[in-house]
Amino acid sequence: MKPLTDTTATVAELKSRVLAFARERDWEQFHAPKNLSMALAAEAGELMEHFLWATPEASQAVAADPVKRAKIAEELADVIIYALEFANATKLDVAASIEAKMAANAKKYPVEKSRGRSDKYTELK
């Protein structure tokens, strides 16, 4: 199996590899949307732990630290793997879902109103 990078992998290939991994272990039986969504939330929490109580500036330093960065990468991979497992289990098209959400967000957050602002769309004037 060839090594993957962001510049060489497709979403379909990632989904296929994640699915193959689960099937080899007969784990699909455990991959109900409920379980996968909960696992995804748990892994997101583990990712957040690395930055707990850090200031925004300090969080940049945490992410840049080589030792911590490796552990952060593992947690990020867990989050993405569970998200892809969820997409596989629910037959959701990840790219189409992202495209639809980005289009909706573009309407809620027009550039002329939201550029450089962190306000929620309901607060933009």
C-alpha positions, -999 to +999 in steps of 0.1 A: +000+000+000+014+034-010+019+060+017-007+088+016-003+125+019-028+154+016-015+161-019-019+125-031-049+110-013-085+114-023-114+113+002-126+081-016-093+065-010-092+074+027-128+062+031-119+029+014-088+023+036-107+031+067-135+007+057-111-020+048-094-017+081-127-021+100-139-050+078-106-069+083-114-068+120-152-074+117-158-040+134-187-029+112-211-046+135-202-019+161-203+010+138-238+023+142-242+060+137-248+065+175-216+047+184-195+064+158-208+099+166-200+093+203-165+080+195-160+110+173-169+133+201-147+115+225-117+117+202-124+154+196-122+158+234-089+141+235-076+165+208-089+194+228-071+182+259-037+191+244-048+228+244-068+230+277-061+261+296-036+274+270-040+309+257-045+312+219-008+322+216+004+293+238-018+269+218+003+278+187+034+268+206+019+236+218+010+227+182+045+234+171+063+214+198+077+183+180+068+158+208+034+172+214+028+176+177+031+138+172+005+132+198-018+159+184-015+143+149-026+110+164-057+125+180-065+144+148-062+111+128-086+095+153-111+123+148-109+120+110-110+082+110-142+082+130-157+109+108-149+088+077-163+057+095-194+077+101-196+087+065-192+050+054-218+038+079-244+064+068-235+064+031-228+101+033-207+117+006-181+137+025-171+160-004-207+168-013-216+174+023-186+198+027-195+216-006-231+220+005-221+233+040-196+257+025-223+271+002-246+276+031-219+292+052-211+316+023-247+328+024-247+331+062-212+348+063-209+371+033-173+384+029-183+420+031-200+415+065-178+388+081-142+395+069-120+397+100-149+392+124-157+362+146-193+372+152-221+346+147-240+351+115-271+363+135-249+392+148-235+404+115-249+438+104 
